[in-house]
Amino acid sequence: MTTENSAQSNTPAAKRLDVVIVGAGFGGMYAVYKFRQMGLNFQAFELGGDVGGVWYWNRYPGARCDLMSVDYSYGFSEEIQQEWTWSEQFAAQPEILAYANFVADRLDLRKHFKFNTRVESAIWNEEKRLWEVTTDKGERFEATYCVMATGPLSVPKDPEIPGIEKFKGRLLRAQKWPHEPISFEGKRVGLIGTGSTGIQIVQEVGRQAGELFVFQRTPSFTLPMRNNKLTPEYVAEVKRNYKGIREAARNSPNGGVRPVITRPFFSVMEHQRKQILEDTWNQGGLAFLGAFSDLMQNEEANEAVADFVRSKIEEVVNDKETAEALKPRGYPIFARRPCLDTEYYETYNLPTVHLVNCLKEQIVEITEKGVRTESREIELDILIFATGYDALTGALRAFNVVGRNGLKIQDYWKEGPQSFLGLMMEGFPNLFTTAGANGPSALANLITINEHDVDWIAGVIEHMKKNDLATVEPKKSAVKRWMDIVHALATRTLVSKAKTWWTGTNVQGKPHGLTMFTGGFNKYREHCTAAADNGYVDFSFEPREERKAA
Ligand code: NA7
């Protein structure tokens, strides 16, 4: 056995922990709470200055969650759900961040985090059977377990356009928005990207800016959100019924209380289909999403619904050419994350809002003054990037995670992410991911998933403590079986047919393919429960004693 030799070098001695937690989003916050309840010795880290994860960083105007607030909140604490009151059906970023802060204060979580701290590496020490973790502050830790609550959307991606550094105006990134208010009044503003983020920005900035130029490459389908202020009567009903609401969420495919319909599109007559689409469109986005059961399997049904949405765009947008450019074509509706908007298409009727169709007029470069397309240079005071993320795998690949025998995560994931249940990887003992890339992840309610995953991880740690086990990792066969399930399900859905961050096609050089579990959160939960209830037979454990004797 080697001994700690830090005395010989100037490196500070590593602090010994049970668990290192990375991330102060909803996963990391709950992990801190849970592990404290379990009496574990842990330290949590966060690059941002406070709690909230993606909601800490994403402060752009219009940022809002497209899941209902009563869903997109913790269910583990009756006190918290009774004490906190949402003001809107779909909460905006400031309210979600206020909620994260409320939880952190109420449960006194902040003291467990080192904020403004980047974890640089996590390297498995085979001899000591623990993770050696270093930070950008030069600190060193040794932990039995690592919990990576690093989130699916935490590594921003700039557009691959030359000249970004030349721009002399103000460059803003939606995913790392400044904390101070930004005035767009009288300004010429450019926005690149029309995913959920870009759409939310257009609605707000389009009404404030002197002029807004929206650079759109692929149009997204977006549905009316029809947000509501919550009445005291409704809030009282929800609070009385939270138990049932959470139970329903845990047993639903989305991890939330979206309508689940068993009615296939062609099971009803044409005039009835049209009426259902009209009615659900008028009710708002979530109802429309749940109108029919087979839209992600039946291409013909999907195309009919896409046509319906295109006809709505035509009804709203006055300028024919703009309306045509805004109509998404060439990929199934809902294969890119459907956005929920508030008068997005109406914004294009303002004389100050201009759509630049990059499919016809490609961006060539970013210049000192603005954006040069194939046909003109558009001068700008402010340029906003809403160009998305190196999603799902970006955060873990961004730092040095090295498992057994020097196995780097970048190599293990060379062909795309693989794991058992999105929770653990072979060769990376005692390392867990929450809302991992092979779970339901971005396809379901991330708070529900995070709570579930932390509880499951806590179960494994309890099991190991009880049985005096030192290490756990999934068997190769289990990883293979899970990835076969994930891939088989992926072939059954039209989701794979669009180029999106869901399939990794938005980042150059990234392996392509749908690697999230598309079977629904409820099914995912069943798989995870079975993997524990069967005595963890899909995992290899090393007993503590064996090594002592060796
Ligand atoms: P998305 O959905 O990945 O959208 C990014 C957008 O940026 C998308 O419209 C891209 O067009 C566009 N983009 C990227 N690079 C370029 C270049 N070079 N030129 C023009 N347009 C470009 O990210 P979001 O932040 O909107 O949403 C991510 C998730 O956050 C969302 O799904 C919710 O879950 C919350 P492209 O499609 O590549 O043609």
Residues whose N, C-alpha, C, O or C-beta is under 5 A from the ligand:
A	BS01	NA7	P159 E160 I161 I192 G193 T194 G195 S196 T197 G198 F215 R217 T218 R337 A386 T387 G388 Y389 K499 W501
